[in-house]
Amino acid sequence: MDVAPGTAGEVRQEQPVPARILALSTMAEPDYVDLFTLTGGVPGRSPEQWAKALFEDTAGRMGQFVWRVLLGLRLKSAPGCVAGWEIGDRGADWIRLEARSWFLTGHLVVQADGDRVSLATFLRYDRPLAARVWPPLAKKHRSLAPDLLRDARDVQLPDRKR
């Protein structure tokens, strides 16, 4: 595991991604998978609460720009969606969000267990362009994921003033 240093909560990138996480995506043979886990999270939050904190409260407009403009994902503003991503499935301690563009398919899996929360990203390249677009973005994604998890933790702290 690679440790991403930070000030609030320890975040680790897990490689290889454990089979229990891989099983939460229905994507056959993804071209890209990563997993980041934060310890020292906020117990008692559901996976959907974590997903909203991650993608609505924290990623916000910048996330929407990346998803909608750079990746061309067709996101929806509707019930059953988190930040425009459709809720594909869920379990007691996880939720899977799904979105597609004309050249790739994405799944985001958030698993919350006590004071640990994990974020897994799965991408399938549906057209050759995806193999050129995602790798430079992936580098930035991997550098931002630890702070995304920490910031989502911070917005959920009980003593946070809003």
DSSP file with accessible surface (Angstrom, degrees, kcal/mol):
  #  RESIDUE AA STRUCTURE BP1 BP2  ACC     N-H-->O    O-->H-N    N-H-->O    O-->H-N    TCO  KAPPA ALPHA  PHI   PSI    X-CA   Y-CA   Z-CA
    1    1 A M              0   0  127      0, 0.0     2,-0.5     0, 0.0    13,-0.2   0.000 360.0 360.0 360.0 135.7    0.0    0.0    0.0
    2    2 A D  E     -A   13   0A 103     11,-1.7    11,-2.5     2,-0.0     2,-0.5  -0.799 360.0-139.7 -92.1 131.6    1.2    3.5   -0.8
    3    3 A V  E     -A   12   0A  78     -2,-0.5     9,-0.2     9,-0.2     7,-0.0  -0.800   6.0-153.8 -95.3 127.6    0.6    6.0    1.9
    4    4 A A  E     -A   11   0A  24      7,-2.6     7,-0.9    -2,-0.5    -2,-0.0  -0.894  23.1-132.3 -98.0 112.9   -0.6    9.4    0.9
    5    5 A P        +     0   0  117      0, 0.0     2,-0.3     0, 0.0     5,-0.1  -0.306  39.8 149.3 -67.0 150.1    0.5   11.8    3.6
    6    6 A G        -     0   0   48      1,-0.1     3,-0.2   144,-0.0   141,-0.0  -0.980  51.3-115.6-167.0 176.1   -2.0   14.3    5.0
    7    7 A T  S    S+     0   0  151     -2,-0.3     2,-0.5     1,-0.2     3,-0.1   0.743  99.0  41.5 -95.9 -27.8   -3.1   16.3    8.0
    8    8 A A  S    S-     0   0   20      1,-0.3    -1,-0.2     0, 0.0   145,-0.1  -0.895 117.8 -14.5-128.8 104.0   -6.6   14.8    8.7
    9    9 A G  S    S-     0   0   26     -2,-0.5     2,-0.5    -3,-0.2    -1,-0.3   0.309  77.9 -92.7  84.1 142.9   -7.0   11.1    8.4
   10   10 A E  E     - B   0  39A  76     29,-1.1    29,-2.5    -3,-0.1     2,-0.4  -0.803  37.8-164.7 -93.6 130.2   -4.7    8.6    6.8
   11   11 A V  E     -AB   4  38A   0     -7,-0.9    -7,-2.6    -2,-0.5     2,-0.4  -0.964   5.2-172.7-116.6 132.8   -5.4    7.7    3.2
   12   12 A R  E     -AB   3  37A  89     25,-2.5    25,-2.8    -2,-0.4     2,-0.6  -0.970  21.1-139.0-124.2 139.2   -3.9    4.7    1.4
   13   13 A Q  E     -AB   2  36A  31    -11,-2.5   -11,-1.7    -2,-0.4     2,-0.6  -0.862  26.2-145.7 -90.8 125.3   -4.0    3.7   -2.2
   14   14 A E        -     0   0   13     21,-2.4    21,-0.3    -2,-0.6   -11,-0.0  -0.850  12.9-154.1-100.1 120.8   -4.5    0.0   -2.2
   15   15 A Q  S    S+     0   0   94     -2,-0.6     2,-0.1     1,-0.2    -2,-0.0  -0.985  78.9  32.6-138.3 127.9   -2.8   -2.0   -5.0
   16   16 A P  S    S-     0   0  115      0, 0.0    -1,-0.2     0, 0.0     3,-0.1   0.608  98.2-123.5 -73.2 161.1   -3.8   -4.5   -6.0
   17   17 A V        -     0   0   15     -2,-0.1    -2,-0.1    16,-0.1     5,-0.1  -0.550  34.0-109.5 -72.1 128.1   -7.5   -3.8   -5.5
   18   18 A P    >>  -     0   0   35      0, 0.0     4,-2.2     0, 0.0     3,-1.1  -0.239  18.7-119.2 -61.6 149.5   -9.0   -6.5   -3.3
   19   19 A A  H 3> S+     0   0   78      1,-0.3     4,-2.3     2,-0.2     5,-0.1   0.836 111.8  63.2 -57.7 -34.3  -11.4   -9.0   -4.8
   20   20 A R  H 34 S+     0   0  119      1,-0.2    -1,-0.3     2,-0.2     4,-0.3   0.856 108.8  41.3 -63.4 -31.8  -14.2   -7.9   -2.4
   21   21 A I  H X4 S+     0   0    1     -3,-1.1     3,-1.7     2,-0.2     4,-0.4   0.902 111.3  54.8 -80.0 -43.7  -14.0   -4.4   -4.0
   22   22 A L  H >< S+     0   0   75     -4,-2.2     3,-1.4     1,-0.3    -2,-0.2   0.876 102.1  60.3 -56.1 -35.1  -13.7   -5.6   -7.5
   23   23 A A  T 3< S+     0   0   81     -4,-2.3    -1,-0.3     1,-0.3    -2,-0.2   0.678  91.2  68.6 -69.6 -15.9  -16.9   -7.7   -7.0
   24   24 A L  T <  S+     0   0   23     -3,-1.7     2,-0.4    -4,-0.3    -1,-0.3   0.616  90.6  70.5 -81.8 -10.1  -18.9   -4.5   -6.3
   25   25 A S    <   -     0   0   12     -3,-1.4    82,-0.0    -4,-0.4    84,-0.0  -0.890  66.5-156.4-104.3 138.2  -18.6   -3.3   -9.9
   26   26 A T        +     0   0   98     -2,-0.4     2,-0.4     2,-0.1    -1,-0.1   0.404  56.4 123.6 -88.5   3.1  -20.5   -5.2  -12.6
   27   27 A M        -     0   0   15     -5,-0.1     2,-0.4     1,-0.1    -2,-0.1  -0.499  59.1-138.2 -71.0 121.7  -18.0   -3.9  -15.2
   28   28 A A  S    S-     0   0   71     -2,-0.4    -2,-0.1     1,-0.2    -1,-0.1  -0.671  76.4 -12.7 -80.7 128.1  -16.4   -6.8  -17.1
   29   29 A E  S    S-     0   0  175     -2,-0.4    -1,-0.2     1,-0.1    -2,-0.0   0.912  81.0-154.1  49.2  64.1  -12.7   -6.3  -17.6
   30   30 A P        -     0   0   42      0, 0.0    94,-0.3     0, 0.0     3,-0.1  -0.316  12.3-143.5 -63.9 150.6  -12.3   -2.6  -16.7
   31   31 A D  S    S+     0   0   87     92,-2.1     2,-0.4     1,-0.2    93,-0.2   0.669  86.0  28.4 -86.3 -20.2   -9.3   -0.8  -18.3
   32   32 A Y  E     + C   0 123A  28     91,-1.8    91,-2.5     2,-0.0     2,-0.3  -0.993  64.1 167.0-144.0 133.5   -8.6    1.2  -15.2
   33   33 A V  E     + C   0 122A  32     -2,-0.4     2,-0.3    89,-0.2    89,-0.2  -0.983   3.7 165.3-144.2 134.8   -9.2    0.5  -11.5
   34   34 A D  E     - C   0 121A   1     87,-1.8    87,-1.8    -2,-0.3     2,-0.3  -0.959  14.8-158.7-141.8 164.7   -7.9    2.3   -8.4
   35   35 A L  E     - C   0 120A   0    -21,-0.3   -21,-2.4    -2,-0.3     2,-0.4  -0.976   5.6-175.0-147.3 128.7   -8.9    2.3   -4.7
   36   36 A F  E     -BC  13 119A   4     83,-2.3    83,-2.8    -2,-0.3     2,-0.4  -0.985   8.9-163.5-123.7 136.7   -8.2    4.8   -2.0
   37   37 A T  E     -BC  12 118A   4    -25,-2.8   -25,-2.5    -2,-0.4     2,-0.5  -0.984   4.0-158.4-126.6 129.7   -9.1    4.2    1.7
   38   38 A L  E     -BC  11 117A   0     79,-3.1    79,-2.1    -2,-0.4     2,-0.4  -0.895   5.5-164.7-103.0 129.3   -9.4    6.7    4.5
   39   39 A T  E    S+BC  10 116A  39    -29,-2.5   -29,-1.1    -2,-0.5    77,-0.2  -0.868  73.0  46.7-106.8 150.8   -9.1    5.7    8.1
   40   40 A G  S    S+     0   0   27     75,-0.8    -1,-0.2    -2,-0.4    76,-0.2   0.793  82.4 147.1  86.6  31.9  -10.2    8.1   10.8
   41   41 A G        -     0   0   10     74,-3.5    74,-0.1    -3,-0.3    75,-0.1   0.191  58.8 -75.0 -81.1-154.9  -13.5    8.9    9.0
   42   42 A V    >   -     0   0    7     72,-0.1     3,-1.0   115,-0.0    -1,-0.1  -0.905  47.4-141.1-112.9 103.5  -16.9    9.7   10.5
   43   43 A P  T 3  S+     0   0   83      0, 0.0    72,-0.1     0, 0.0     3,-0.1  -0.216  80.0  37.1 -61.0 154.2  -18.6    6.7   11.9
   44   44 A G  T 3  S+     0   0   75      1,-0.3     2,-0.4    70,-0.1    71,-0.1   0.455  82.2 125.2  86.5   1.7  -22.4    6.3   11.4
   45   45 A R    <   -     0   0   77     -3,-1.0    -1,-0.3    69,-0.3    69,-0.1  -0.768  57.3-127.7 -95.5 139.6  -22.5    7.7    7.9
   46   46 A S     >  -     0   0   46     -2,-0.4     4,-2.4     1,-0.1     5,-0.2  -0.374  25.0-108.9 -78.0 162.0  -24.1    5.7    5.1
   47   47 A P  H  > S+     0   0   13      0, 0.0     4,-2.7     0, 0.0     5,-0.2   0.889 122.0  53.1 -58.2 -36.5  -22.3    5.0    1.8
   48   48 A E  H  > S+     0   0   49      2,-0.2     4,-2.6     1,-0.2     5,-0.2   0.908 106.9  51.1 -67.6 -38.0  -24.8    7.4    0.1
   49   49 A Q  H  > S+     0   0   92      2,-0.2     4,-2.3     1,-0.2    -1,-0.2   0.921 112.1  47.7 -62.2 -41.4  -24.0   10.2    2.6
   50   50 A W  H  X S+     0   0    2     -4,-2.4     4,-2.9     2,-0.2    -2,-0.2   0.928 110.4  51.7 -63.5 -44.2  -20.3    9.6    1.9
   51   51 A A  H  X S+     0   0    0     -4,-2.7     4,-3.1     1,-0.2     5,-0.5   0.923 111.1  47.5 -60.7 -43.0  -21.0    9.7   -1.8
   52   52 A K  H  X>S+     0   0   80     -4,-2.6     5,-2.3     1,-0.2     4,-1.9   0.912 112.9  48.7 -64.4 -41.5  -22.9   13.0   -1.5
   53   53 A A  I  <>S+     0   0    1     -4,-2.3     5,-1.4    -5,-0.2    -2,-0.2   0.910 117.1  43.1 -63.7 -40.8  -20.1   14.5    0.6
   54   54 A L  I  <>S+     0   0    0     -4,-2.9     5,-2.2     3,-0.2    -2,-0.2   0.955 128.2  23.1 -67.8 -52.0  -17.5   13.3   -1.9
   55   55 A F  I  <5S+     0   0    5     -4,-3.1     5,-0.3     3,-0.2    -3,-0.2   0.746 132.4  30.6 -99.0 -25.3  -19.1   14.2   -5.2
   56   56 A E  I  <5S+     0   0   82     -4,-1.9    -3,-0.2    -5,-0.5     4,-0.2   0.882 128.7  30.6 -95.8 -54.3  -21.6   16.9   -4.4
   57   57 A D  I   <S+     0   0   89     -5,-2.3    -3,-0.2     2,-0.1    -4,-0.2   0.857 133.8  24.3 -74.8 -36.8  -20.1   18.8   -1.4
   58   58 A T  I   <S+     0   0   33     -5,-1.4    -3,-0.2    -6,-0.3    -4,-0.2   0.908 126.1  38.6 -99.9 -54.4  -16.4   18.3   -2.2
   59   59 A A  S >><S+     0   0   19     -5,-2.2     4,-2.2    -6,-0.2     3,-0.7   0.903  85.8 146.5 -67.2 -40.1  -15.8   17.7   -5.9
   60   60 A G  H 3>  -     0   0   23     -5,-0.3     4,-2.2     1,-0.2     5,-0.2   0.016  68.0  -6.7  49.7-135.9  -18.5   20.3   -6.7
   61   61 A R  H 3> S+     0   0  228      1,-0.2     4,-2.4     2,-0.2    -1,-0.2   0.847 134.9  54.9 -64.1 -37.6  -18.1   22.3   -9.9
   62   62 A M  H <> S+     0   0  130     -3,-0.7     4,-2.4     2,-0.2    -1,-0.2   0.927 109.3  48.1 -64.9 -42.0  -14.6   21.1  -10.6
   63   63 A G  H  X S+     0   0    8     -4,-2.2     4,-3.1     1,-0.2     5,-0.3   0.932 110.9  51.0 -61.2 -43.8  -15.9   17.5  -10.6
   64   64 A Q  H  X>S+     0   0   43     -4,-2.2     4,-3.0     1,-0.2     5,-0.5   0.900 109.1  51.7 -61.5 -39.4  -18.8   18.4  -12.8
   65   65 A F  I  X>S+     0   0  102     -4,-2.4     4,-2.2     2,-0.2     5,-1.6   0.951 113.5  43.3 -61.8 -48.8  -16.4   20.0  -15.3
   66   66 A V  I  <>S+     0   0   38     -4,-2.4     5,-2.3     3,-0.2     6,-0.3   0.952 120.0  42.0 -61.6 -49.6  -14.2   17.0  -15.4
   67   67 A W  I  <5S+     0   0   31     -4,-3.1     6,-3.1    -5,-0.2    -2,-0.2   0.934 125.9  30.6 -66.3 -47.7  -17.1   14.5  -15.6
   68   68 A R  I  <5S+     0   0  100     -4,-3.0    -3,-0.2    -5,-0.3    -2,-0.2   0.895 131.8  26.7 -81.8 -41.6  -19.3   16.5  -18.1
   69   69 A V  I  <<S+     0   0   92     -4,-2.2    -3,-0.2    -5,-0.5    -2,-0.1   0.940 128.4  32.7 -90.9 -56.6  -16.7   18.3  -20.2
   70   70 A L  I   <S+     0   0   69     -5,-1.6    -3,-0.2     1,-0.2    -4,-0.1   0.894 135.0  27.0 -72.7 -38.5  -13.5   16.4  -20.2
   71   71 A L  S   <S-     0   0    6     -5,-2.3    32,-0.3    -6,-0.3    -1,-0.2   0.555  94.7-136.8-100.3 -10.4  -15.0   12.9  -20.0
   72   72 A G        +     0   0   24     -6,-0.3    30,-0.3     1,-0.2    -4,-0.2   0.743  36.3 175.5  64.7  24.4  -18.4   13.7  -21.7
   73   73 A L        -     0   0    8     -6,-3.1     2,-1.2    -7,-0.2    28,-0.3  -0.382  33.3-128.9 -66.6 139.0  -20.3   11.8  -19.1
   74   74 A R        -     0   0  144     26,-3.0    26,-0.4    -2,-0.1     2,-0.3  -0.749  37.4-178.8 -90.0  93.8  -24.1   12.0  -19.4
   75   75 A L        -     0   0   17     -2,-1.2     2,-0.4    24,-0.1    10,-0.2  -0.669  12.4-146.6 -97.0 153.2  -25.1   12.9  -15.9
   76   76 A K        -     0   0  102      8,-2.4     2,-1.0    -2,-0.3     8,-0.2  -0.930  13.8-143.1-122.9 141.7  -28.7   13.4  -14.8
   77   77 A S        +     0   0  119     -2,-0.4     5,-0.0     6,-0.1    -2,-0.0  -0.854  63.7 109.9 -98.1  94.0  -30.3   15.7  -12.2
   78   78 A A  S >  S-     0   0   48     -2,-1.0     3,-1.0     0, 0.0     6,-0.2  -0.986  77.0 -77.4-158.6 159.2  -32.9   13.3  -10.9
   79   79 A P  T 3  S+     0   0  133      0, 0.0     3,-0.1     0, 0.0    -2,-0.0  -0.343 116.0  41.9 -58.3 148.1  -33.9   11.3   -7.9
   80   80 A G  T 3  S+     0   0   48      1,-0.3     7,-2.7     6,-0.1     2,-0.3   0.620  99.4 101.8  85.1  12.5  -31.7    8.2   -7.7
   81   81 A C  E <   -D   86   0A  20     -3,-1.0     2,-0.5     5,-0.2    -1,-0.3  -0.936  56.4-154.9-127.7 152.3  -28.6   10.1   -8.7
   82   82 A V  E >  S-D   85   0A   0      3,-2.6     3,-2.4    -2,-0.3    -6,-0.1  -0.990  87.9 -19.9-124.9 116.5  -25.7   11.5   -6.7
   83   83 A A  T 3  S-     0   0   12     -2,-0.5     3,-0.1     1,-0.3    -6,-0.1   0.806 129.6 -53.4  54.0  30.8  -24.0   14.5   -8.4
   84   84 A G  T 3  S+     0   0    8      1,-0.3    -8,-2.4    -6,-0.2     2,-0.4   0.229 112.0 122.4  91.4 -15.1  -25.6   13.3  -11.6
   85   85 A W  E <   -D   82   0A   7     -3,-2.4    -3,-2.6   -10,-0.2    -1,-0.3  -0.662  65.1-120.9 -79.3 133.6  -24.3    9.8  -11.4
   86   86 A E  E     -DE  81  98A  86     12,-1.9    12,-2.8    -2,-0.4     2,-0.8  -0.501  20.3-118.4 -74.0 140.0  -27.0    7.1  -11.4
   87   87 A I  E     - E   0  97A  32     -7,-2.7    10,-0.2    10,-0.2     3,-0.1  -0.727  34.0-179.1 -77.1 110.6  -27.1    4.8   -8.4
   88   88 A G  E     -     0   0A  31      8,-2.8     2,-0.3    -2,-0.8    -1,-0.2   0.849  59.5 -31.2 -81.5 -37.4  -26.5    1.4  -10.0
   89   89 A D  E     - E   0  96A  82      7,-1.2     7,-2.9    -3,-0.1    -1,-0.3  -0.967  57.2-161.1-170.6 168.2  -26.8   -0.7   -6.9
   90   90 A R  E     - E   0  95A 116     -2,-0.3     5,-0.2     5,-0.2     2,-0.2  -0.986   3.7-167.8-158.0 159.1  -26.1   -0.6   -3.2
   91   91 A G  E >   - E   0  94A  29      3,-2.5     3,-0.6    -2,-0.3    -2,-0.0  -0.709  52.2 -76.5-133.2-171.6  -25.6   -2.9   -0.2
   92   92 A A  T 3  S+     0   0  107      1,-0.2     3,-0.0    -2,-0.2    20,-0.0   0.853 130.0  19.1 -61.5 -34.6  -25.5   -2.3    3.5
   93   93 A D  T 3  S+     0   0   54    -47,-0.1    19,-2.2   -46,-0.1     2,-0.3   0.191 122.4  50.9-124.2  17.7  -22.0   -0.8    3.5
   94   94 A W  E <   -EF  91 111A  38     -3,-0.6    -3,-2.5    17,-0.2     2,-0.3  -0.985  50.0-164.0-151.8 159.7  -21.5    0.2   -0.2
   95   95 A I  E     -EF  90 110A   2     15,-2.0    15,-2.4    -2,-0.3     2,-0.5  -0.988  11.7-150.0-142.7 142.2  -23.0    2.1   -3.1
   96   96 A R  E     -EF  89 109A  13     -7,-2.9    -8,-2.8    -2,-0.3    -7,-1.2  -0.976   9.2-163.9-117.3 125.1  -22.1    2.0   -6.8
   97   97 A L  E     -EF  87 108A   0     11,-3.2    11,-2.4    -2,-0.5     2,-0.4  -0.856  10.1-164.0-104.3 143.8  -22.6    5.0   -9.0
   98   98 A E  E     +EF  86 107A  54    -12,-2.8   -12,-1.9    -2,-0.4     2,-0.3  -0.967  15.5 161.2-133.8 143.3  -22.6    4.7  -12.8
   99   99 A A  E     - F   0 106A   8      7,-2.2     7,-3.3    -2,-0.4     2,-0.3  -0.978  14.6-158.3-155.1 155.5  -22.2    7.0  -15.8
  100  100 A R  E     - F   0 105A 125    -26,-0.4   -26,-3.0    -2,-0.3     2,-0.2  -0.960   6.1-172.8-134.8 151.1  -21.4    6.7  -19.5
  101  101 A S        -     0   0    1      3,-3.0   -28,-0.1    -2,-0.3   -29,-0.1  -0.704  50.2 -91.1-123.0-175.2  -20.1    8.9  -22.3
  102  102 A W  S    S+     0   0  139    -30,-0.3   -30,-0.1    -2,-0.2     3,-0.1   0.695 125.4  31.2 -73.7 -11.5  -19.8    8.1  -25.9
  103  103 A F  S    S+     0   0    9    -32,-0.3    24,-1.6     1,-0.2    23,-1.5   0.517 122.4  22.0-126.0  -5.3  -16.3    6.8  -25.4
  104  104 A L  E     - G   0 125A   0     21,-0.2    -3,-3.0    22,-0.2     2,-0.4  -0.993  55.4-139.3-156.2 163.2  -16.1    5.4  -21.9
  105  105 A T  E     -FG 100 124A   8     19,-2.1    19,-2.4    -2,-0.3     2,-0.4  -0.981  22.4-163.1-123.6 136.8  -18.1    3.9  -19.0
  106  106 A G  E     -FG  99 123A   1     -7,-3.3    -7,-2.2    -2,-0.4     2,-0.4  -0.946  11.9-173.6-126.0 143.3  -17.4    4.7  -15.3
  107  107 A H  E     -FG  98 122A  11     15,-2.4    15,-2.8    -2,-0.4     2,-0.5  -0.997   6.0-165.0-127.0 135.2  -18.3    3.2  -12.0
  108  108 A L  E     -FG  97 121A  11    -11,-2.4   -11,-3.2    -2,-0.4     2,-0.5  -0.991   8.3-165.4-116.2 126.1  -17.6    4.8   -8.6
  109  109 A V  E     -FG  96 120A   2     11,-2.6    11,-2.9    -2,-0.5     2,-0.5  -0.962   3.6-169.8-116.0 125.6  -17.9    2.6   -5.6
  110  110 A V  E     -FG  95 119A   0    -15,-2.4   -15,-2.0    -2,-0.5     2,-0.5  -0.975   3.4-173.2-113.8 125.4  -18.0    4.0   -2.1
  111  111 A Q  E     -FG  94 118A  29      7,-2.3     7,-3.0    -2,-0.5     2,-0.5  -0.984   1.2-170.5-120.0 127.2  -17.7    1.6    0.8
  112  112 A A  E     + G   0 117A  10    -19,-2.2     2,-0.3    -2,-0.5     5,-0.2  -0.982  12.4 164.9-122.1 126.2  -18.2    2.9    4.4
  113  113 A D  E >   - G   0 116A 104      3,-3.0     3,-2.0    -2,-0.5     2,-0.2  -0.873  63.7 -58.1-143.6 101.4  -17.5    0.7    7.4
  114  114 A G  T 3  S-     0   0   46     -2,-0.3   -69,-0.3     1,-0.3   -70,-0.1  -0.428 122.0 -13.0  63.8-123.4  -17.1    2.3   10.8
  115  115 A D  T 3  S+     0   0   77     -2,-0.2   -74,-3.5   -72,-0.1   -75,-0.8   0.222 122.2  88.7 -97.9  18.0  -14.4    4.9   10.6
  116  116 A R  E <   +CG  39 113A  90     -3,-2.0    -3,-3.0   -77,-0.2     2,-0.4  -0.928  50.0 179.5-113.7 137.7  -13.1    3.7    7.2
  117  117 A V  E     -CG  38 112A   0    -79,-2.1   -79,-3.1    -2,-0.4     2,-0.4  -0.999   7.7-162.9-135.7 137.4  -14.3    4.8    3.8
  118  118 A S  E     -CG  37 111A   5     -7,-3.0    -7,-2.3    -2,-0.4     2,-0.5  -0.946   5.9-160.8-121.5 144.1  -13.1    3.6    0.5
  119  119 A L  E     -CG  36 110A   3    -83,-2.8   -83,-2.3    -2,-0.4     2,-0.4  -0.989  10.9-174.0-123.9 118.9  -13.4    5.1   -3.0
  120  120 A A  E     -CG  35 109A   1    -11,-2.9   -11,-2.6    -2,-0.5     2,-0.5  -0.937   7.9-158.1-113.7 137.7  -12.9    2.8   -6.0
  121  121 A T  E     -CG  34 108A   7    -87,-1.8   -87,-1.8    -2,-0.4     2,-0.4  -0.969   9.3-175.6-115.9 128.5  -12.9    4.1   -9.6
  122  122 A F  E     +CG  33 107A   2    -15,-2.8   -15,-2.4    -2,-0.5     2,-0.4  -0.990   3.8 179.9-123.1 130.8  -13.6    1.7  -12.5
  123  123 A L  E     -CG  32 106A   7    -91,-2.5   -92,-2.1    -2,-0.4   -91,-1.8  -0.995  12.8-163.7-132.0 141.2  -13.3    2.8  -16.1
  124  124 A R  E     - G   0 105A  69    -19,-2.4   -19,-2.1    -2,-0.4     2,-0.9  -0.987  21.7-133.6-120.1 129.5  -13.9    0.9  -19.3
  125  125 A Y  E     + G   0 104A  55     -2,-0.4   -21,-0.2   -21,-0.2    -2,-0.0  -0.740  25.5 176.9 -82.8 107.7  -12.6    2.3  -22.6
  126  126 A D  S    S+     0   0   44    -23,-1.5   -22,-0.2    -2,-0.9    -1,-0.2   0.678  71.3  25.2 -85.9 -18.2  -15.5    1.9  -25.0
  127  127 A R  S >> S-     0   0  133    -24,-1.6     3,-1.5    -3,-0.1     4,-0.6  -0.970  88.2-108.3-140.4 154.8  -13.6    3.7  -27.8
  128  128 A P  H >> S+     0   0  102      0, 0.0     3,-1.0     0, 0.0     4,-0.5   0.814 111.5  70.5 -56.0 -30.0   -9.9    4.2  -28.5
  129  129 A L  H >> S+     0   0   49      1,-0.3     4,-2.3     2,-0.2     3,-1.7   0.859  87.9  64.5 -56.4 -35.2  -10.1    7.9  -27.6
  130  130 A A  H <> S+     0   0    0     -3,-1.5     4,-2.5   -27,-0.3    -1,-0.3   0.871  94.3  59.0 -58.3 -36.2  -10.6    6.9  -24.0
  131  131 A A  H << S+     0   0   50     -3,-1.0    -1,-0.3    -4,-0.6    -2,-0.2   0.683 112.6  40.3 -68.6 -16.3   -7.1    5.4  -23.8
  132  132 A R  H << S+     0   0  173     -3,-1.7    -2,-0.2    -4,-0.5    -1,-0.2   0.771 118.6  44.6 -97.2 -32.9   -5.7    8.8  -24.8
  133  133 A V  H  X S+     0   0   38     -4,-2.3     4,-1.0     1,-0.1    -2,-0.2   0.922 111.3  48.1 -79.2 -46.1   -7.9   11.0  -22.7
  134  134 A W  H  X S+     0   0   12     -4,-2.5     4,-3.3    -5,-0.2     5,-0.3   0.903  95.4  66.3 -71.5 -43.2   -7.9    9.2  -19.3
  135  135 A P  H  > S+     0   0   60      0, 0.0     4,-1.5     0, 0.0    -1,-0.2   0.902 105.9  43.0 -52.6 -44.0   -4.2    8.4  -18.6
  136  136 A P  H  > S+     0   0   88      0, 0.0     4,-1.2     0, 0.0    -2,-0.2   0.915 118.0  46.9 -67.6 -33.9   -3.2   12.1  -18.2
  137  137 A L  H  X S+     0   0   40     -4,-1.0     4,-3.0     1,-0.2     5,-0.2   0.847 105.1  61.5 -70.8 -33.0   -6.4   12.7  -16.1
  138  138 A A  H  X S+     0   0    2     -4,-3.3     4,-2.9     1,-0.2     5,-0.2   0.886  99.3  55.1 -61.1 -38.9   -5.7    9.6  -14.1
  139  139 A K  H  X S+     0   0  154     -4,-1.5     4,-1.4    -5,-0.3    -1,-0.2   0.939 112.7  42.0 -60.3 -45.3   -2.5   11.0  -12.8
  140  140 A K  H  X S+     0   0  127     -4,-1.2     4,-1.9     2,-0.2    -2,-0.2   0.912 112.2  55.6 -67.0 -43.2   -4.3   14.1  -11.5
  141  141 A H  H  X S+     0   0   43     -4,-3.0     4,-2.2     1,-0.2    -2,-0.2   0.926 107.5  48.9 -54.3 -47.8   -7.2   11.9  -10.2
  142  142 A R  H  < S+     0   0   87     -4,-2.9    -1,-0.2     1,-0.2    -2,-0.2   0.826 111.3  49.7 -66.6 -29.5   -4.7    9.9   -8.1
  143  143 A S  H  < S+     0   0   67     -4,-1.4     4,-0.4    -5,-0.2    -1,-0.2   0.809 117.0  40.8 -77.6 -27.8   -3.1   13.0   -6.7
  144  144 A L  H  X S+     0   0   86     -4,-1.9     4,-2.3    -3,-0.2    -2,-0.2   0.719  94.2  80.8 -91.0 -24.2   -6.5   14.5   -5.8
  145  145 A A  H  X S+     0   0    3     -4,-2.2     4,-2.4     1,-0.2     5,-0.2   0.888  89.4  52.9 -55.8 -43.9   -8.3   11.5   -4.4
  146  146 A P  H  > S+     0   0    9      0, 0.0     4,-2.3     0, 0.0    -1,-0.2   0.940 112.8  44.1 -59.6 -43.4   -6.7   11.5   -0.9
  147  147 A D  H  > S+     0   0   83     -4,-0.4     4,-3.1     2,-0.2     5,-0.3   0.861 109.2  57.5 -69.1 -33.6   -7.7   15.2   -0.4
  148  148 A L  H  X S+     0   0   33     -4,-2.3     4,-2.3     2,-0.2    -1,-0.2   0.944 109.6  45.2 -59.3 -45.9  -11.2   14.5   -1.8
  149  149 A L  H  X S+     0   0    0     -4,-2.4     4,-2.0     2,-0.2    -2,-0.2   0.929 114.9  47.3 -64.3 -44.7  -11.6   11.8    0.9
  150  150 A R  H  X S+     0   0    8     -4,-2.3     4,-2.4    -5,-0.2    -2,-0.2   0.914 113.1  48.3 -63.8 -43.3  -10.2   14.0    3.7
  151  151 A D  H  X S+     0   0   79     -4,-3.1     4,-2.1     2,-0.2    -1,-0.2   0.889 110.0  51.7 -66.5 -37.8  -12.4   17.0    2.6
  152  152 A A  H  X S+     0   0    0     -4,-2.3     4,-0.7    -5,-0.3    -1,-0.2   0.879 109.4  51.7 -64.8 -36.1  -15.5   14.8    2.5
  153  153 A R  H >X S+     0   0   51     -4,-2.0     3,-1.1    -5,-0.2     4,-0.5   0.949 108.6  50.9 -61.2 -48.0  -14.6   13.7    6.0
  154  154 A D  H >< S+     0   0   47     -4,-2.4     3,-1.1     1,-0.3    -2,-0.2   0.870 104.7  55.0 -62.4 -38.1  -14.3   17.3    7.2
  155  155 A V  H 3< S+     0   0   17     -4,-2.1    -1,-0.3     1,-0.2    -2,-0.2   0.708 110.0  49.2 -71.1 -13.8  -17.7   18.4    5.7
  156  156 A Q  H << S+     0   0   11     -3,-1.1    -1,-0.2    -4,-0.7    -2,-0.2   0.463  78.1 122.4-101.5  -3.0  -19.4   15.6    7.7
  157  157 A L    X<  -     0   0   48     -3,-1.1     3,-1.7    -4,-0.5  -115,-0.0  -0.374  65.9-130.9 -63.1 135.7  -17.8   16.3   11.1
  158  158 A P  T 3  S+     0   0  113      0, 0.0    -1,-0.1     0, 0.0    -3,-0.0   0.819 104.7  49.5 -59.4 -32.4  -20.5   16.9   13.7
  159  159 A D  T 3  S+     0   0  131      2,-0.1     2,-0.3     0, 0.0    -2,-0.1   0.422  81.1 121.9 -90.4   5.1  -18.9   20.1   15.1
  160  160 A R    <   -     0   0  123     -3,-1.7     2,-0.5    -6,-0.1    -5,-0.0  -0.479  60.4-135.2 -69.2 131.2  -18.4   21.6   11.6
  161  161 A K              0   0  191     -2,-0.3    -1,-0.1     1,-0.0    -2,-0.1  -0.720 360.0 360.0 -89.0 128.8  -20.2   25.0   11.4
  162  162 A R              0   0  215     -2,-0.5    -7,-0.0     0, 0.0    -1,-0.0  -0.796 360.0 360.0-109.2 360.0  -22.1   25.4    8.1
